[in-house]
Amino acid sequence: MKFLLILSFVFGTASAAAILEQKVDQTNATINGRIVNGADAWDGLFPYQAGLTLEKDGKWLWCGGSLIGSNWVITAAHCVKGVQAVTVYLGSVSRGTGQYSTVVHQNDIHIHPEYGTLNDIALVWIHSVSYSNNIQPIRLPSFNHYSNYEGQWATLSGWVNVYDGSGLNGHLKYATVPIISNRECSSIFNINDGIICTSPVEGRSACGGDSGGPLAVDNNQVLVGVVSFGGGCHSTAPNAFARVSHYLGWIRDITGIAYY
């Protein structure tokens, strides 16, 4: 499988290359950084959506993320591993701009201690942000009411590519996709309980540049997944996400954020 990270230049042009790939059982899967066949979002539709510009070894990368508190953004571990600095943008549907932006460094990044092939989740501490109509945190799943969300429709959002190898969108896109069982997903990918999967419907899927971005349910009120990997921009293979409910204890221990 390939993670959905995208190389980008400082001033917003994007390269075509997706990086940080892994191999999985039964297939080579790729997630190539955009919402394929998605619709344009408008200001305030996804007030928790974050954009991350990442500096790594002299290169500039782009990922998504989700605001979960005034000082915390959640994203994919493969986005932030080994980076020197991260610029976080909030409050705008235009890529690389925001009502709020802040630069954080390596010490502000918390990668899951068991990150490897799986456990692709990380937390980024940011300087405190004030909430507005366009900047609001998204809820985490409840500790007391577990659901596997199987069969529910969820919303995926990001500045994804339009096709494999294309540049990133300048405008935030979104799409609705159905959550499938881990049993079905495991017929394609080698996964664990920390993964939640969706099925592409009518060509709607994640692609390069979507890495780290949100998968939300309940009218976009609850964050259930963090974009990790998948079968490619136009693949019929599932998209896989870090299952947020699997990591609630770790998130609480790092951030103090929890819902009961």
Secondary structure, 3 states (H helix, E strand, C coil): CEEEEEEECCCCCEEEEEEEECCECCECCECCECCECCEECCCCCCCCEEEEEEEECCEEEEEEEEEEECCEEEECHHHHCCCCEEEEEECCCECCCCCEEEEEEHHHEEECCCCCCCCCCEEEECCCCCCECCECCCECCCCCCCCCCCCCEEEEEECCECCCCCCECCECEEEEEEEECHHHHCCCCCCCCCEEEECCECCEECCECCCCCEEEECCCCEEEEEEEEECCCCCCCCEEEEEHHHHHHHHHHHHCCCCC
